[in-house]
């Protein structure tokens, strides 16, 4: 009787080993022939919210693009806020940014890191010096000083860019001043624009 039980145990262990080997080979063959796109279920589920998706990115990072559509004439020693009077594009579902076309004030509604880009197209300037700058809460933080007109080109493009952390309720404006006894024209065109986007 003891011999039969021992023999039975040996046979059971051998069968278990063979079954494991067969199962492993079968599973490996199935996995090797698996089409991940067609055979796996749940690939379309968005069940890992920590991962990036285009929709999640748009919901978290607001942006806008405003342009100046008409000319602005700068006169000597007149500190002028540049009004970008037309919002050409805006993707801001969380209302991170508010731009007032009537006052030229960009307000940050959400604390975070932002990138700001300003492009100004100047013409009709004959030897005068123009300063263009960005103010944050009334204080200058980025400036292009003594921009001198290039008579050969007939215009000059000025670009200011800034990446900084802003707190909710912070504001910025873009300002310009001509110091020499002259006038200058900021051209209303796609070359004169303000854009901003929240990075984080």
C-alpha positions in Angstrom: 0.0 0.0 0.0 2.8 2.4 0.9 4.5 1.6 -2.4 1.3 2.5 -4.4 0.9 5.8 -2.6 4.5 6.8 -3.2 4.2 5.8 -6.8 1.0 7.8 -7.2 2.7 10.9 -5.7 5.6 10.6 -8.2 3.1 10.3 -11.0 1.1 13.3 -9.8 4.3 15.4 -9.5 5.4 14.4 -13.0 2.0 15.2 -14.4 2.0 18.6 -12.7 5.4 19.4 -14.2 4.3 18.3 -17.7 1.1 20.4 -17.3 3.1 23.5 -16.3 5.4 23.0 -19.3 2.5 22.5 -21.7 0.7 25.6 -20.2 3.8 27.7 -20.4 4.5 26.7 -24.1 0.9 27.2 -25.0 0.7 30.6 -23.3 4.0 31.7 -24.9 2.7 30.7 -28.3 -0.5 32.7 -27.8 1.4 35.7 -26.6 3.9 35.5 -29.5 0.9 35.5 -32.0 -1.1 38.2 -30.2 -2.1 41.3 -32.1 -2.0 44.0 -29.4 -4.4 46.2 -31.4 -7.0 43.6 -32.1 -6.7 41.0 -29.3 -6.3 43.1 -26.2 -9.4 44.5 -24.5 -9.6 47.9 -22.7 -7.0 49.7 -24.8 -9.4 52.6 -25.4 -10.2 53.0 -21.7 -8.7 56.2 -20.1 -8.2 54.5 -16.8 -4.8 56.0 -16.0 -5.5 59.7 -15.4 -1.9 60.5 -14.6 -0.9 59.9 -18.3 -0.9 62.7 -20.9 -3.7 62.9 -23.5 -4.4 65.7 -26.0 -7.7 66.4 -24.3 -6.2 66.5 -20.8 -3.4 68.8 -22.0 -5.9 71.3 -23.5 -7.9 71.2 -20.3 -4.9 72.1 -18.2 -3.1 74.7 -20.3 -4.8 77.8 -21.5 -3.5 79.9 -24.4 -4.6 82.8 -26.6 -3.4 84.9 -29.5 -4.4 88.5 -30.0 -3.4 90.9 -32.8 -3.5 94.6 -33.7 -5.7 95.1 -36.7 -5.3 98.9 -37.1 -2.2 101.2 -37.0 -1.2 103.1 -33.8 0.7 106.4 -34.2 3.2 107.0 -31.4 4.0 110.6 -30.6 7.0 111.9 -28.7 7.1 111.2 -25.0 3.6 109.8 -24.9 3.7 106.5 -22.9 1.3 104.3 -24.9 -0.3 101.0 -24.0 -0.5 98.9 -27.1 -4.0 97.5 -27.5 -4.2 94.2 -29.3 -7.7 94.8 -30.4 -8.7 91.4 -31.8 -8.4 88.0 -30.2 -7.6 85.7 -33.2 -7.4 82.4 -31.3 -8.2 81.2 -27.8 -8.1 77.8 -26.2 -8.6 78.3 -22.5 -11.2 76.0 -21.0 -10.1 76.7 -17.4 -10.0 80.5 -17.8 -6.3 80.7 -17.0 -6.0 84.0 -18.8 -8.2 87.0 -19.5 -7.3 89.7 -22.1 -9.2 92.9 -22.3 -8.9 94.3 -25.8 -10.2 97.7 -24.6 -7.5 98.3 -22.0 -4.7 96.1 -23.2 -4.5 94.3 -19.8 -3.7 90.6 -19.6 -4.8 89.1 -16.3 -3.6 85.8 -15.0 -6.5 83.9 -13.3 -4.4 80.8 -12.3 -1.1 80.8 -10.6 1.5 79.0 -12.8 4.3 79.2 -15.3 3.5 81.1 -18.5 5.3 82.0 -21.7 4.5 85.4 -23.2 5.5 86.5 -26.7 5.1 90.0 -28.1 5.9 91.0 -31.7 5.6 94.6 -32.8 6.0 95.9 -36.4 7.2 99.5 -36.7 7.3 101.8 -39.7 7.3 105.5 -40.6 10.2 106.2 -38.2 13.0 108.4 -39.4 15.8 108.3 -37.0 13.8 108.3 -33.7 14.4 105.9 -30.9 11.5 103.7 -29.6 11.3 101.8 -26.3 8.9 98.8 -26.1 8.4 97.0 -22.8 6.2 94.7 -20.8 5.0 95.7 -17.3 3.9 93.4 -14.6 1.5 95.0 -12.1 2.8 98.4 -13.3 6.5 97.6 -13.1 8.7 97.1 -16.1 10.0 93.5 -16.4 11.2 93.1 -20.0 12.3 95.9 -22.3 13.6 96.6 -25.8 15.3 100.0 -25.6 16.4 102.4 -28.3 14.9 100.5 -31.3 16.2 102.3 -34.3 14.5 102.3 -37.7 16.3 100.6 -40.6 15.7 102.9 -43.6 16.6 100.2 -46.0 13.9 97.8 -44.8 11.2 100.5 -44.3 10.1 98.8 -41.1 11.5 97.0 -38.1 10.2 94.0 -36.2 10.6 94.0 -32.4 10.1 90.8 -30.5 10.0 90.3 -26.7 9.6 86.9 -25.0 9.3 86.0 -21.4 8.8 82.8 -19.4 7.9 83.5 -15.8 5.7 82.4 -12.9 2.7 84.5 -12.4 0.3 84.6 -9.5 -3.5 84.7 -9.8 -4.6 88.4 -10.3 -1.2 89.5 -11.7 -1.5 91.6 -14.8 0.8 92.6 -17.7 0.6 95.3 -20.4 2.7 96.0 -23.4 3.8 99.7 -23.6 5.7 101.9 -26.1 7.4 105.3 -26.0 9.2 107.3 -28.7 11.8 109.6 -27.1 13.3 111.5 -30.1 11.3 114.3 -31.7 9.5 112.2 -34.2 6.6 109.9 -34.7 6.4 106.2 -35.4 3.6 103.9 -36.5 2.9 100.5 -35.1 1.5 98.6 -38.0 -1.8 96.8 -37.6 -1.0 93.4 -39.1 -0.3 89.8 -38.2 3.2 91.0 -37.5 1.9 92.9 -34.4 0.6 90.4 -31.9 0.6 89.1 -28.3 0.4 85.5 -27.4 0.4 83.7 -24.0 0.2 80.1 -22.9 0.3 78.4 -19.5 3.1 75.9 -19.3 2.4 74.4 -15.8 
